[in-house]
Amino acid sequence: MIARLFSARLTWLALVVLVLGATLPLYVTGYILGILTLSYYFGVFAMAWDLLFGFAGEVNFGPTFLIGLGAYTAGIINANWGWPMAACVLAGALMAVLGGVLLALPALKLKGPYFGLVTLVAVLLLQNFIVIFAGVTGGEIGLTVPDVLFIDDSANYEFALGFMALSGAILFGLSRSPIGLILQASGQDAVETAALGFNVAKHKLAAFCVSAFFSGTAGALMIFYLGTASVGTVVDIAVGVQVIIAAVLGGRRTILGAAVGAIFLILAGEALRPLGELSTFVVSAVALAVILFFPNGFIGSLLRVGERS
């Protein structure tokens, strides 16, 4: 699997971009580093979502359910009990996995669009829970965490870049492993895959758990970067839509392309901010055009051109 991983054209392209990205603190401002840092966490969200949708074929309309569980669990523990950040992040990741299992066990038995609807309702339930128990969660105002990852912009940037790179390597390797091939086969034809003797439900549940782990971990780390957790930043449905669009823009079943899509969306939104409300329209229009005319996404289209040549 390792040999296959490093022989892939996409991997070498990612390594070149990663090396170039690591040099950015030498010549860009702290403001730009801050935007990129946030985009790297969104990159992990999108890659984790792509593993479930791109390979397992399950449309999760509520990625922020897993993200929010990780973020709020870590934030609440840190704010109320003062646990170290590492322990809080681990607790957030485990809570996201636990929540993902409890959600996936009944949801994966459903057919058609019902799985997606269940995940969407889960987000709404989490939002209401946060508002109802505002004394613990901070409610609509948000939850302030006393600890932060780093004070220095460059340190925050390098940490987020390293975390995204490590997450991408693991998820990409998993997607190219026999497990990933089984997931891809089950996503295309679950009945035929099961007829070959593979436990489709078990593999999809495993994919959901992996997706939940990385989503929860990235959510927890992001709130320690921002210093606060709120519905608008980690749970809102609009955030989930942004994650989904990022993964589709980058290229389904590419994993690393999802990170590219997330970085593009965050940077484009920030660059067009002077347009006000019009910026959302422009970014959405570009995203729609890419999805309609380049259904394989940025990286997917690039790889297909390379294969034809």
N, C-alpha and C positions, 0 to 999 in steps of 0.2 A: 504493500500500500504506500509506503514512504517513497519508493522509487517512482511509482505512478504519480504521486503527488508532485514531486519536484520535476518530473518530465513534462508536466502539463504547461502549455503555453500561457495559460491564464495565471499560473503561479509565478512564473518568471516576470510577467508584466506587473503583478502585484508587488513583487519584491523591489522592482525598480522604483515604482511609485512610493513604496514605503521608505526607501532610502532617501528619496528626494523630500518626502514629507518630514522626515526627521531633521532635516537641515533648516526648515522654515523659521524656527525661533531665532536664527542668526540674522535674518533680514526682514522680518515682518513685524508689525506692531502687536501689542498685547491685545488690542481690540479684535484683530483678525484671528489671532490665536484662540481667543475666547469663542468666537463663532465656530471655528474648526473643531475645537474641543467638544462643543455641544453636538456638532454633526457626527463626530465619531461614535458617540453613545447611540445616536439615532441609527448609525450604520450597523451597530450590533443588534438593535431592535429589528431592523429590516432583514438582516441575515438570518436571525433566529426564525422570523416569520417565513422566510423563503424555504427553510428546511421543511416546515410543515406543509406549506401550500405547494411549492414547486416540486417536491418529491413525493410526499404522502398524498397530495391531491385534496387535502382538507382545507377549505377556505375558513380561516379564523378571522371573523370580522371584529373580534375584540382583543387585539394584542395588548391593549392597555390594561386589561384585567390582570394579566401576568406581570406587566411592568409596574402597575400600581400596587399590587400585593408586595412585590419586592421592595419598592421604594418606601411605602408607608410602614411596613414592618420594620425595616431598618431605621427609619426616622423616629418612629414611636419608641422603640427600644433605646435609642441613643438619647432622645429628649427626656424620657421619663426615668430610665434606670442607669444612664451613663455608661453603657457598655462600650468597649473599644470599637472603633470603626470596623475592623476586620471581622469581629464577632457579629456586629450588626449586619454587615453585608452578607455574611454566610447565612444568618438567620433569614434575611430577606430572600435569598436565593432558594433556601429550603421551603419557605412559606409559599413561594411562587410555584415550586414543584408540587407541593402538597395540594395547593389550590388547583393546579393544572390537572392532577390526577383525579381529584374529586369532580372536576368539571368534565374531563375527557371520558371517564368510565361510562357514564350514561349517554353522553353526547355522541360518542363514536358508534353507538348502536343505531343511531338515527341515519336515515338515508336522505339523499338530495340536499336541499338547502337548509335543512333543519339544524345541522351541526353549526353552520354559520350563525343562524338566528340565536341558538343557545349561547354562543360566545358573546354575541352582541348584548343579549339580556344580562349576562354576567357583568358586563361593564356598567350597565345602568344600576344594577344592584350594588355594586361597589361604590359608585358615586353616591347613592342614597345612604349607604352605610357611613361613609365619611361625613356627610352632612348631619346625619342623625346623632352620631357620637362625636360631635364637635369638641367636646371637652377633652377627648383623647387625641383625636386626629387633626384638630385645628379647624375643621369645617371648611367653609368656603373661603375663609381668610388665608388658610394655609398653615402648615406646620414648620416651625423654624427648628433646625437642628443645631446643637451647640458646636459640633465638630465639623471641620472642613478637611478636604483631602490635602491641598497645598495652598499656600498664600501666593506663591510665585506663578505667574501665567505660563511660563515655559515648562515648569514642572507639571502643572495640570495638563498641559498639551501633550507632553511626552508620555505621561501616564495613560491618557485616553487613547493615544495612538498605539501604544504598546498593547493595551487591553483589546482594542479593536483588531489588531494584527493577530494576537494570540487566539481570540475568539474565532476570527475568520479562518485561521489555519486549522483549528479543531473541527469547525463545522464543515469546511471544505473537504478535509480529509475524511470525515464521516460520510459526507455525501458521495464520495468516490469509492467508499468501501463496499463490501458485499451487502451490508445493512442498507446503505444508500440505494444500491441497485434494486434490492427487494422493495424498498419504499417506493421507488420510481415505478416499478412494475405494478405494485398494488394501486398506485395512484392512477395508472392508465387502465388497468383491468383487474379489479380486486377479486372477481370470481375466478378468473383463470389463474391468478397467482396463488389463491387458496387451493385450487385443484392440483397445483404442483407440490403441495405439501407445506407451504409456508403459512405461518400464523400471522395473518394480515393485521388483526386487531392488536396483537402484542407489539408488532413493529410500529404501528401507528401510535400506540400509547407511548412507546419509548421515544419516538420522535417528538411527541407533545411534551414529554418530560424534559428532553434536551432543550427544546425551544423555550420552555418555561424557565429552566435554570439560567440560561444566558439572558433572557429578558429580565428576570428578577434581579440578577446580579448587576446588569447594566443600569436598571432603574435605581437600585440602591446606590451605586457609585455616582450616578448623575445628581442625586439630591445632595450628596456630600460635596459635590462640586458646586452646585447652585446655592447650598446652604438652606434650602427650603423645599418642602414638598407641597404641591397643591393639585387640585383636580385639573386645572387648566394645563399643567405641565406634564403630568404623568398618567392621568386617567381619562381625560376628555376624549370623546369619540373622534373629534377632529384630529387629535394627535394620532389615533389609531389609523385613520384614513391616510394621514401623511406617511406613516410607516408602510402601509400597503402600497401606496403609489410609488414610494421609493423603491421597494422591492421589484415591482413590475417594470418601472423605468430602467432599472439596472439590468434586468434580464432574469426571467424565471429559470430556475434550476442552474444558476451560476454561483449562488451564494455570495461571492465577492462582488458581483455586479450590484447586489442589493446595497452594499456599502457605498458604492459609487453613486447610486441613485439618491441615497440619503444625503450625501455631501452636496450633490448638485442642488437638491431641493432647498436645503438650508442656506447655501451660499446665494442661490438665485433669489430667494425670499428676502435675504438681507440686502442684496445689491439693489433690489427694486423697492425697498422700503420707502424712499422719497416719493413714490407714486401714491402712497396711502393705500386706500382700499383697492385701488386699481392693481396693486402689486399681486394680490391674491388671484385676481382674474387672469393676469398675464402668465403667472407661473402655472396655474391650472390649465390654461389654454395650451401652453407648451407641452405639459404632461399629457394632455389628451391627444395632441398631435402625434407625439412619440408613440403612445400606445396604439393609435389607429394605424399609423404608417410604418412603424417599426415594432411590431408586436413582440419581437424577441428582446427588446430593450437595447440599451447601449452596448453592454458587453456581449450579449447574445448575438447581436448583429455583427459586431466586430469579429467574433469567433467564426461565424458563418462565412464572412468574407474571406477570412484566412483559410478556411477549409476548401473553399472553391478555388482559391489561388494555388 
